[in-house]
Amino acid sequence: MRKILGSSALVVLLAGPLMLGGCATQDAVEHAQSTADEALSAAQHAQAAADTASQKADAAAQSADTAGQKADAAAADAKRANDRLDAMKKKKGQRG
C-alpha cells in the first residue's frame, strides 16, 4: 500500500507542473500563429520560385532538343557533302 501511495505522489509531483504549464497565454498563441503565417508565406514564395525555375528548365530542355535536332541535320548534310565529294574524287580518278 505504501508503494502505491509513494508512486501516486511521485506521479502528482511530476505531472502537476506539466499540467499547469500546458496552458498557453494569448500572446504565446498569437506569436505561434504569426510564426506559422510567416513560415507559410516563405513556403509559398519558395514554391513560386521553384515553379519559375521549373518552367525555365523546361524551356532550356526544349531549346537543347531543338539545337540537337539542328546539329543532327547539319551532320547529315555534312555526310552527304562528303559522300558526294568522295564520289567525285573517285570519278576523277577513273578518268585520269
The 8 nearest C-alpha neighbors of each residue, nearest first, counted from 0:
[[1, 3, 2, 4, 5, 6, 7, 8],
 [0, 2, 4, 3, 5, 6, 7, 8],
 [1, 3, 5, 0, 4, 6, 7, 8],
 [4, 2, 6, 0, 5, 1, 7, 8],
 [5, 3, 7, 1, 6, 2, 8, 0],
 [4, 6, 2, 8, 3, 7, 1, 9],
 [7, 5, 9, 3, 8, 4, 2, 10],
 [8, 6, 4, 10, 9, 5, 3, 11],
 [9, 7, 11, 5, 6, 10, 4, 12],
 [8, 10, 6, 12, 7, 11, 13, 5],
 [9, 11, 7, 13, 8, 12, 14, 6],
 [12, 10, 8, 14, 9, 15, 13, 7],
 [11, 13, 9, 10, 15, 14, 8, 16],
 [12, 14, 10, 11, 15, 9, 16, 17],
 [15, 13, 17, 11, 16, 10, 12, 18],
 [16, 14, 18, 17, 11, 12, 13, 19],
 [17, 15, 19, 18, 14, 20, 13, 12],
 [18, 16, 20, 14, 15, 19, 21, 13],
 [17, 19, 21, 15, 16, 20, 14, 22],
 [20, 18, 16, 21, 17, 15, 22, 14],
 [19, 21, 17, 18, 22, 16, 23, 15],
 [20, 22, 18, 19, 17, 23, 16, 24],
 [23, 21, 20, 19, 24, 18, 17, 25],
 [24, 22, 27, 21, 28, 25, 20, 26],
 [23, 25, 27, 26, 28, 22, 29, 21],
 [24, 26, 28, 27, 29, 23, 30, 22],
 [27, 25, 29, 24, 28, 30, 23, 31],
 [26, 28, 30, 24, 25, 29, 23, 31],
 [27, 29, 31, 25, 30, 26, 32, 24],
 [30, 28, 32, 26, 31, 27, 33, 25],
 [31, 29, 33, 27, 32, 28, 26, 34],
 [30, 32, 28, 34, 29, 33, 27, 35],
 [33, 31, 35, 29, 34, 30, 36, 28],
 [34, 32, 30, 36, 35, 31, 29, 37],
 [33, 35, 31, 37, 32, 36, 30, 38],
 [34, 36, 32, 38, 33, 37, 39, 31],
 [37, 35, 33, 39, 38, 34, 32, 40],
 [38, 36, 40, 34, 39, 35, 41, 33],
 [37, 39, 35, 41, 36, 40, 42, 34],
 [40, 38, 42, 36, 37, 41, 35, 43],
 [39, 41, 37, 43, 42, 38, 36, 44],
 [42, 40, 38, 44, 43, 39, 45, 37],
 [41, 43, 45, 39, 40, 44, 38, 46],
 [42, 44, 46, 40, 45, 41, 39, 47],
 [45, 43, 47, 41, 46, 42, 48, 40],
 [44, 46, 42, 48, 43, 47, 49, 41],
 [47, 45, 49, 43, 44, 48, 50, 42],
 [48, 46, 50, 44, 49, 45, 43, 51],
 [49, 47, 45, 51, 46, 50, 52, 44],
 [48, 50, 46, 52, 47, 51, 53, 45],
 [49, 51, 53, 47, 48, 52, 46, 54],
 [52, 50, 48, 54, 53, 49, 47, 55],
 [51, 53, 49, 55, 50, 54, 56, 48],
 [52, 54, 56, 50, 51, 55, 49, 57],
 [55, 53, 57, 51, 56, 52, 58, 50],
 [56, 54, 58, 52, 57, 53, 59, 51],
 [55, 57, 53, 59, 54, 58, 52, 60],
 [58, 56, 54, 60, 55, 59, 53, 61],
 [57, 59, 55, 61, 56, 60, 62, 54],
 [60, 58, 62, 56, 61, 57, 63, 55],
 [61, 59, 63, 57, 62, 58, 56, 64],
 [60, 62, 64, 58, 63, 59, 57, 65],
 [63, 61, 59, 65, 60, 64, 66, 58],
 [62, 64, 60, 66, 61, 65, 67, 59],
 [65, 63, 67, 61, 62, 66, 60, 68],
 [66, 64, 62, 68, 67, 63, 61, 69],
 [67, 65, 63, 69, 64, 68, 70, 62],
 [66, 68, 70, 64, 65, 69, 63, 71],
 [67, 69, 71, 65, 70, 66, 72, 64],
 [68, 70, 72, 66, 71, 67, 73, 65],
 [71, 69, 67, 73, 68, 72, 74, 66],
 [70, 72, 68, 74, 69, 73, 67, 75],
 [71, 73, 69, 75, 70, 74, 76, 68],
 [74, 72, 76, 70, 75, 71, 77, 69],
 [73, 75, 77, 71, 76, 72, 70, 78],
 [74, 76, 72, 78, 73, 77, 71, 79],
 [77, 75, 73, 79, 74, 78, 72, 80],
 [76, 78, 80, 74, 75, 79, 81, 73],
 [79, 77, 81, 75, 80, 76, 82, 74],
 [80, 78, 82, 76, 81, 77, 83, 75],
 [79, 81, 77, 83, 78, 82, 84, 76],
 [82, 80, 84, 78, 83, 79, 85, 77],
 [81, 83, 79, 85, 84, 80, 78, 86],
 [84, 82, 86, 80, 85, 81, 87, 79],
 [83, 85, 81, 87, 86, 82, 80, 88],
 [86, 84, 88, 82, 83, 87, 81, 89],
 [85, 87, 83, 89, 84, 88, 82, 90],
 [86, 88, 84, 90, 89, 85, 91, 83],
 [89, 87, 85, 91, 86, 90, 92, 84],
 [88, 90, 86, 92, 87, 91, 85, 93],
 [91, 89, 87, 93, 92, 88, 86, 94],
 [90, 92, 88, 94, 93, 89, 87, 95],
 [91, 93, 89, 95, 90, 94, 88, 87],
 [92, 94, 90, 91, 95, 89, 88, 87],
 [95, 93, 91, 92, 90, 89, 88, 87],
 [94, 92, 93, 91, 90, 89, 88, 87]]
